[in-house]
Amino acid sequence: MTDREVRLVYFSWVRERIGVPEERLVLPSDIITAGDLVRWLATRDDAHAFALQSPSTIRVAVDQMHVSHDEAITEAREIALFPPMTGG
């Protein structure tokens, strides 16, 4: 498997903590699942580490469909990261 480029989109306080609304990144070939991605992103720099310090709470959407952290992302074009949803 080769490295691949994806569009990452960040929402709410994830966006605020990372400091950008979106970015295009080339993912290493060993990033297979949504959980792999979240853990890898947290190692990129201090802003990503701060935003993703509790990886299990981050929600992920692949090509606009919410997925679990064990979902494969190898064919993804766009991946969005969200904080936990709250309601009332």
N, CA, C and O atoms as a MOPAC input file, in Angstrom:
PM7 MOZYME 1SCF
protein

 N      0.85400 1    -1.18400 1     0.00000 1
 C      0.00000 1     0.00000 1     0.00000 1
 C      0.89700 1     1.24400 1     0.00000 1
 O      1.93100 1     1.25800 1     0.66700 1
 N      0.51800 1     2.26000 1    -0.72300 1
 C      1.31300 1     3.47800 1    -0.82600 1
 C      0.69300 1     4.59500 1     0.00100 1
 O     -0.46500 1     4.51400 1     0.41000 1
 N      1.48200 1     5.64000 1     0.24000 1
 C      0.96400 1     6.81400 1     0.92600 1
 C     -0.11700 1     7.44100 1     0.05400 1
 O     -0.07800 1     7.32900 1    -1.17100 1
 N     -1.07900 1     8.09900 1     0.68700 1
 C     -2.17900 1     8.69900 1    -0.05600 1
 C     -2.56900 1    10.03000 1     0.57500 1
 O     -2.42300 1    10.23000 1     1.78100 1
 N     -3.06900 1    10.93600 1    -0.26400 1
 C     -3.48100 1    12.24700 1     0.21800 1
 C     -4.97000 1    12.24200 1     0.52400 1
 O     -5.77400 1    11.69100 1    -0.22800 1
 N     -5.32500 1    12.87300 1     1.65700 1
 C     -6.73000 1    13.04500 1     2.02100 1
 C     -6.95400 1    14.47200 1     2.48900 1
 O     -6.02800 1    15.16500 1     2.91100 1
 N     -8.18200 1    14.88000 1     2.40600 1
 C     -8.60100 1    16.18500 1     2.93500 1
 C     -9.13600 1    15.92700 1     4.33700 1
 O    -10.05000 1    15.12300 1     4.52000 1
 N     -8.57200 1    16.60400 1     5.31700 1
 C     -9.03900 1    16.52000 1     6.69600 1
 C     -9.78000 1    17.79700 1     7.02700 1
 O     -9.30100 1    18.89400 1     6.73900 1
 N    -10.94700 1    17.65600 1     7.63200 1
 C    -11.77500 1    18.79600 1     8.00400 1
 C    -12.01500 1    18.71300 1     9.51000 1
 O    -12.34700 1    17.65100 1    10.03700 1
 N    -11.84300 1    19.84200 1    10.19300 1
 C    -11.97800 1    19.87600 1    11.64400 1
 C    -13.15700 1    20.76100 1    12.02900 1
 O    -13.39000 1    21.80000 1    11.41200 1
 N    -13.89800 1    20.34400 1    13.05000 1
 C    -15.07900 1    21.08600 1    13.48500 1
 C    -14.99900 1    21.46400 1    14.95600 1
 O    -14.36200 1    20.78200 1    15.75800 1
 N    -15.66600 1    22.57700 1    15.29500 1
 C    -15.85800 1    23.04900 1    16.65900 1
 C    -14.50800 1    23.23300 1    17.36700 1
 O    -13.57200 1    23.78100 1    16.78500 1
 N    -14.40800 1    22.77100 1    18.63100 1
 C    -13.17200 1    23.02100 1    19.36800 1
 C    -11.99300 1    22.21500 1    18.83600 1
 O    -10.84900 1    22.56300 1    19.13100 1
 N    -12.21900 1    21.16600 1    18.07400 1
 C    -11.09800 1    20.47400 1    17.42900 1
 C    -10.42800 1    21.45400 1    16.46200 1
 O     -9.20200 1    21.57300 1    16.44800 1
 N    -11.22500 1    22.15100 1    15.65900 1
 C    -10.70800 1    23.15900 1    14.71600 1
 C     -9.99900 1    24.28800 1    15.46900 1
 O     -8.91200 1    24.71500 1    15.08100 1
 N    -10.61500 1    24.75700 1    16.53100 1
 C    -10.02900 1    25.86300 1    17.27800 1
 C     -8.67800 1    25.48300 1    17.88500 1
 O     -7.74300 1    26.28300 1    17.87200 1
 N     -8.57800 1    24.27700 1    18.41100 1
 C     -7.33000 1    23.84800 1    19.04600 1
 C     -6.23200 1    23.55600 1    18.03400 1
 O     -5.06200 1    23.83400 1    18.29500 1
 N     -6.59400 1    22.99900 1    16.88300 1
 C     -5.59000 1    22.72000 1    15.85900 1
 C     -5.17700 1    24.00600 1    15.15400 1
 O     -4.02200 1    24.16000 1    14.75700 1
 N     -6.12900 1    24.93200 1    14.99900 1
 C     -5.80500 1    26.23700 1    14.44200 1
 C     -6.08200 1    26.39500 1    12.95700 1
 O     -5.80100 1    27.45000 1    12.38800 1
 N     -6.62700 1    25.36900 1    12.32100 1
 C     -7.00100 1    25.44800 1    10.91000 1
 C     -8.32000 1    24.70500 1    10.71200 1
 O     -8.58700 1    23.72800 1    11.41200 1
 N     -9.14900 1    25.15500 1     9.76700 1
 C    -10.41400 1    24.45700 1     9.53400 1
 C    -10.25200 1    23.15800 1     8.75900 1
 O    -11.05900 1    22.23900 1     8.89000 1
 N     -9.19400 1    23.09300 1     7.94600 1
 C     -8.95600 1    21.88300 1     7.14800 1
 C     -7.52000 1    21.88100 1     6.66400 1
 O     -6.83000 1    22.90000 1     6.68500 1
 N     -7.09300 1    20.71300 1     6.22800 1
 C     -5.76900 1    20.57700 1     5.64200 1
 C     -5.73500 1    19.33700 1     4.76200 1
 O     -6.53400 1    18.41500 1     4.92400 1
 N     -4.80800 1    19.33700 1     3.84300 1
 C     -4.56200 1    18.16000 1     2.99700 1
 C     -3.26000 1    17.54800 1     3.48400 1
 O     -2.24400 1    18.22800 1     3.62500 1
 N     -3.31600 1    16.24200 1     3.73900 1
 C     -2.13400 1    15.54700 1     4.22100 1
 C     -1.93300 1    14.25800 1     3.45500 1
 O     -2.89100 1    13.63000 1     3.00300 1
 N     -0.69300 1    13.87800 1     3.31700 1
 C     -0.36200 1    12.56500 1     2.79100 1
 C     -0.23400 1    11.64700 1     4.00300 1
 O      0.61300 1    11.85800 1     4.87000 1
 N     -1.08500 1    10.63000 1     4.04800 1
 C     -1.08400 1     9.70200 1     5.17300 1
 C     -0.08300 1     8.58400 1     4.93200 1
 O      0.00800 1     8.06400 1     3.82000 1
 N      0.66100 1     8.21300 1     5.95100 1
 C      1.54700 1     7.06000 1     5.81800 1
 C      0.74200 1     5.80000 1     5.50000 1
 O     -0.43200 1     5.70200 1     5.85600 1
 N      1.36400 1     4.86100 1     4.84400 1
 C      0.66900 1     3.65100 1     4.40800 1
 C      0.17400 1     2.79400 1     5.56600 1
 O     -0.71600 1     1.96500 1     5.37300 1
 N      0.72700 1     2.97100 1     6.76400 1
 C      0.28500 1     2.15300 1     7.89800 1
 C     -0.93300 1     2.73300 1     8.61800 1
 O     -1.38200 1     2.16500 1     9.61300 1
 N     -1.46800 1     3.84100 1     8.14000 1
 C     -2.69800 1     4.39800 1     8.70600 1
 C     -3.86300 1     3.72500 1     7.97700 1
 O     -4.17500 1     4.07200 1     6.83800 1
 N     -4.49600 1     2.77000 1     8.63800 1
 C     -5.53200 1     1.95000 1     8.02100 1
 C     -6.93000 1     2.31700 1     8.50800 1
 O     -7.87500 1     2.35200 1     7.72000 1
 N     -7.06000 1     2.59000 1     9.79900 1
 C     -8.38000 1     2.84800 1    10.38700 1
 C     -8.50500 1     4.29200 1    10.85400 1
 O     -7.51700 1     5.02100 1    10.94400 1
 N     -9.73500 1     4.68800 1    11.14800 1
 C     -9.99100 1     6.02700 1    11.69100 1
 C     -9.23000 1     6.22300 1    12.99900 1
 O     -8.68700 1     7.30000 1    13.24700 1
 N     -9.18900 1     5.19300 1    13.83000 1
 C     -8.44900 1     5.27900 1    15.09300 1
 C     -6.95900 1     5.46500 1    14.87000 1
 O     -6.31500 1     6.23700 1    15.58000 1
 N     -6.40400 1     4.76100 1    13.88400 1
 C     -4.98900 1     4.95500 1    13.53500 1
 C     -4.73700 1     6.41500 1    13.18000 1
 O     -3.74200 1     7.00300 1    13.60200 1
 N     -5.64700 1     6.99200 1    12.40000 1
 C     -5.49400 1     8.37900 1    11.97500 1
 C     -5.49600 1     9.32600 1    13.16200 1
 O     -4.62200 1    10.18600 1    13.27000 1
 N     -6.46000 1     9.18000 1    14.04500 1
 C     -6.55500 1    10.07800 1    15.19500 1
 C     -5.29400 1     9.97800 1    16.05200 1
 O     -4.75200 1    10.99600 1    16.48200 1
 N     -4.82900 1     8.75600 1    16.29800 1
 C     -3.60700 1     8.57800 1    17.10400 1
 C     -2.39100 1     9.17100 1    16.39900 1
 O     -1.54900 1     9.79600 1    17.04300 1
 N     -2.28900 1     8.98100 1    15.07900 1
 C     -1.16400 1     9.53200 1    14.32100 1
 C     -1.18900 1    11.05600 1    14.31500 1
 O     -0.16000 1    11.70000 1    14.52000 1
 N     -2.37200 1    11.63200 1    14.07700 1
 C     -2.47900 1    13.09400 1    14.06300 1
 C     -2.02200 1    13.70000 1    15.38600 1
 O     -1.40700 1    14.76600 1    15.40300 1
 N     -2.32200 1    13.02700 1    16.49200 1
 C     -1.95200 1    13.53800 1    17.81400 1
 C     -0.44300 1    13.62100 1    18.00800 1
 O      0.02300 1    14.29000 1    18.93000 1
 N      0.32800 1    12.95200 1    17.15300 1
 C      1.78700 1    12.99500 1    17.26000 1
 C      2.41100 1    14.06800 1    16.37600 1
 O      3.62400 1    14.27400 1    16.43200 1
 N      1.61600 1    14.75500 1    15.56500 1
 C      2.15900 1    15.69700 1    14.58400 1
 C      2.77500 1    16.93500 1    15.21000 1
 O      3.86600 1    17.34800 1    14.81900 1
 N      2.09100 1    17.53100 1    16.17500 1
 C      2.59300 1    18.73700 1    16.82500 1
 C      1.77900 1    18.98100 1    18.09400 1
 O      0.84800 1    18.23500 1    18.39900 1
 N      2.13700 1    20.02600 1    18.82500 1
 C      1.46500 1    20.30700 1    20.09900 1
 C     -0.01200 1    20.63100 1    19.91900 1
 O     -0.83200 1    20.22900 1    20.74500 1
 N     -0.36600 1    21.34700 1    18.86200 1
 C     -1.77100 1    21.71300 1    18.63700 1
 C     -2.62000 1    20.47500 1    18.38600 1
 O     -3.70000 1    20.33900 1    18.96200 1
 N     -2.15100 1    19.58000 1    17.54300 1
 C     -2.88800 1    18.34500 1    17.28400 1
 C     -2.94700 1    17.48800 1    18.55000 1
 O     -3.98200 1    16.89500 1    18.85200 1
 N     -1.84300 1    17.42500 1    19.28300 1
 C     -1.82900 1    16.64700 1    20.52900 1
 C     -2.85600 1    17.18300 1    21.51700 1
 O     -3.55600 1    16.40700 1    22.16800 1
 N     -2.95100 1    18.50600 1    21.63400 1
 C     -3.92000 1    19.12100 1    22.54000 1
 C     -5.34800 1    18.81700 1    22.08900 1
 O     -6.19000 1    18.44300 1    22.90500 1
 N     -5.62100 1    18.97400 1    20.80700 1
 C     -6.97600 1    18.75800 1    20.29300 1
 C     -7.39800 1    17.30100 1    20.39900 1
 O     -8.58200 1    17.01100 1    20.57700 1
 N     -6.45600 1    16.39000 1    20.29200 1
 C     -6.78200 1    14.96100 1    20.21300 1
 C     -6.28100 1    14.18900 1    21.43200 1
 O     -6.00500 1    12.99200 1    21.35000 1
 N     -6.16800 1    14.88200 1    22.55200 1
 C     -5.61900 1    14.26100 1    23.75400 1
 C     -6.49100 1    13.14100 1    24.31900 1
 O     -5.99800 1    12.30300 1    25.07400 1
 N     -7.74600 1    13.11300 1    23.97400 1
 C     -8.65500 1    12.02500 1    24.37400 1
 C     -9.21800 1    11.39900 1    23.10200 1
 O    -10.36600 1    11.65900 1    22.74200 1
 N     -8.42300 1    10.57700 1    22.41900 1
 C     -8.81800 1    10.09000 1    21.09900 1
 C    -10.16000 1     9.36800 1    21.06800 1
 O    -10.87500 1     9.45700 1    20.07000 1
 N    -10.51600 1     8.66200 1    22.12200 1
 C    -11.76800 1     7.90000 1    22.10100 1
 C    -12.99900 1     8.79300 1    22.07200 1
 O    -14.08800 1     8.32900 1    21.73500 1
 N    -12.84400 1    10.06600 1    22.41800 1
 C    -13.99500 1    10.97300 1    22.39900 1
 C    -14.19900 1    11.64400 1    21.03900 1
 O    -15.24600 1    12.24200 1    20.79000 1
 N    -13.20600 1    11.54400 1    20.16900 1
 C    -13.29200 1    12.20300 1    18.86100 1
 C    -14.18200 1    11.38700 1    17.92800 1
 O    -14.01000 1    10.17600 1    17.78700 1
 N    -15.11600 1    12.05300 1    17.30600 1
 C    -15.98800 1    11.41200 1    16.31300 1
 C    -15.39300 1    11.63400 1    14.92800 1
 O    -14.78500 1    12.66900 1    14.65200 1
 N    -15.58200 1    10.64400 1    14.06800 1
 C    -14.97300 1    10.66900 1    12.74300 1
 C    -16.04600 1    10.43400 1    11.68400 1
 O    -16.92600 1     9.59000 1    11.85400 1
 N    -15.96300 1    11.18500 1    10.59500 1
 C    -16.80900 1    10.94700 1     9.42500 1
 C    -15.89200 1    10.75600 1     8.22300 1
 O    -14.97100 1    11.54100 1     7.99700 1
 N    -16.15500 1     9.71700 1     7.46700 1
 C    -15.39500 1     9.42500 1     6.24700 1
 C    -16.32500 1     9.65900 1     5.06700 1
 O    -17.37200 1     9.02300 1     4.94300 1
 N    -15.92600 1    10.57700 1     4.21200 1
 C    -16.74100 1    10.94200 1     3.05600 1
 C    -18.19400 1    11.20000 1     3.46900 1
 O    -19.13900 1    10.73200 1     2.83300 1
 N    -18.33300 1    11.96300 1     4.56000 1
 C    -19.60200 1    12.46100 1     5.10300 1
 C    -20.47900 1    11.37900 1     5.73900 1
 O    -21.68700 1    11.56900 1     5.88200 1
 N    -19.88400 1    10.25300 1     6.12000 1
 C    -20.60800 1     9.19700 1     6.83500 1
 C    -19.88800 1     8.93800 1     8.14900 1
 O    -18.69600 1     8.62900 1     8.15400 1
 N    -20.60900 1     9.06200 1     9.27700 1
 C    -19.99700 1     8.78500 1    10.57300 1
 C    -19.55900 1     7.33800 1    10.64100 1
 O    -20.28000 1     6.43800 1    10.20900 1
 N    -18.35800 1     7.11500 1    11.19300 1
 C    -17.79900 1     5.77000 1    11.29000 1
 C    -17.20900 1     5.55500 1    12.68100 1
 O    -16.94800 1     6.50700 1    13.41600 1
 N    -17.00700 1     4.29400 1    13.02400 1
 C    -16.33900 1     3.96300 1    14.27800 1
 C    -14.82600 1     4.04900 1    14.07400 1
 O    -14.34300 1     4.11600 1    12.94400 1
 N    -14.10400 1     4.04600 1    15.16300 1
 C    -12.64700 1     4.17800 1    15.08500 1
 C    -11.98200 1     2.95700 1    14.46300 1
 O    -10.82200 1     3.03700 1    14.05800 1
 N    -12.68100 1     1.83400 1    14.37600 1
 C    -12.07400 1     0.65400 1    13.75000 1
 C    -12.42400 1     0.53500 1    12.26400 1
 O    -12.08200 1    -0.45800 1    11.62200 1
 N    -13.09500 1     1.53600 1    11.72600 1
 C    -13.46600 1     1.54300 1    10.30200 1
 C    -12.24900 1     1.85400 1     9.42900 1
 O    -11.46000 1     2.74200 1     9.75200 1
 N    -12.10200 1     1.12500 1     8.33300 1
 C    -11.00800 1     1.37700 1     7.38700 1
 C    -11.21100 1     2.71600 1     6.67900 1
 O    -12.33200 1     3.08400 1     6.32800 1
 N    -10.11200 1     3.43200 1     6.47700 1
 C    -10.16300 1     4.73200 1     5.79700 1
 C     -9.30600 1     4.73100 1     4.54400 1
 O     -9.00900 1     5.79200 1     3.99600 1
 N     -8.91400 1     3.57300 1     4.09100 1
 C     -7.96200 1     3.48100 1     2.97600 1
 C     -8.49000 1     4.04000 1     1.66600 1
 O     -7.69700 1     4.40600 1     0.79800 1
 N     -9.79200 1     4.11700 1     1.49700 1
 C    -10.37100 1     4.66000 1     0.25800 1
 C    -10.94000 1     6.07100 1     0.45100 1
 O    -11.55700 1     6.62000 1    -0.46200 1
 N    -10.73600 1     6.64900 1     1.62300 1
 C    -11.33600 1     7.94700 1     1.95700 1
 C    -10.73800 1     9.08500 1     1.13300 1
 O     -9.53600 1     9.12200 1     0.86800 1
 N    -11.60100 1    10.00000 1     0.74200 1
 C    -11.16700 1    11.24500 1     0.09900 1
 C    -11.19200 1    12.39300 1     1.10500 1
 O    -10.33800 1    13.28000 1     1.08100 1
 N    -12.20200 1    12.35500 1     2.00200 1
 C    -12.35500 1    13.39700 1     3.01900 1
 C    -12.64300 1    12.73700 1     4.35600 1
 O    -13.45300 1    11.81500 1     4.44800 1
 N    -11.96800 1    13.22400 1     5.38900 1
 C    -12.18100 1    12.72700 1     6.73900 1
 C    -12.40400 1    13.93400 1     7.63600 1
 O    -11.60600 1    14.87100 1     7.64900 1
 N    -13.49700 1    13.89800 1     8.38400 1
 C    -13.82300 1    14.99300 1     9.28700 1
 C    -13.69900 1    14.52000 1    10.73000 1
 O    -14.05400 1    13.38700 1    11.05600 1
 N    -13.19500 1    15.39200 1    11.58400 1
 C    -13.06100 1    15.09100 1    13.00700 1
 C    -13.92700 1    16.06700 1    13.78700 1
 O    -13.90900 1    17.27400 1    13.55000 1
 N    -14.68500 1    15.51300 1    14.72100 1
 C    -15.63800 1    16.26800 1    15.52800 1
 C    -15.39600 1    16.00000 1    17.00500 1
 O    -14.92700 1    14.92300 1    17.37100 1
 N    -15.70900 1    16.96600 1    17.85300 1
 C    -15.72500 1    16.67900 1    19.29000 1
 C    -16.98200 1    15.86500 1    19.60700 1
 O    -17.84600 1    15.69500 1    18.74700 1
 N    -17.08200 1    15.36400 1    20.83600 1
 C    -18.30200 1    14.65500 1    21.21700 1
 C    -19.51300 1    15.56900 1    21.03800 1
 O    -19.43700 1    16.77600 1    21.26800 1
 N    -20.61200 1    14.98000 1    20.62800 1
 C    -21.85400 1    15.75300 1    20.45100 1
 C    -22.52900 1    15.93600 1    21.79300 1
 O    -22.54700 1    15.03000 1    22.62700 1
 N    -23.07800 1    17.10500 1    21.98800 1
 C    -23.87100 1    17.36200 1    23.18300 1
 C    -25.25300 1    17.79300 1    22.73900 1
 O    -25.43700 1    18.27300 1    21.62000 1
 N    -26.17500 1    17.62800 1    23.58100 1
 C    -27.54200 1    18.01000 1    23.20700 1
 C    -28.30900 1    18.47200 1    24.42100 1
 O    -27.82100 1    18.46200 1    25.55100 1
 N    -29.49800 1    18.86700 1    24.14600 1
 C    -30.28000 1    19.33200 1    25.27300 1
 C    -31.71900 1    19.52200 1    24.87800 1
 O    -32.54000 1    19.91500 1    25.70700 1

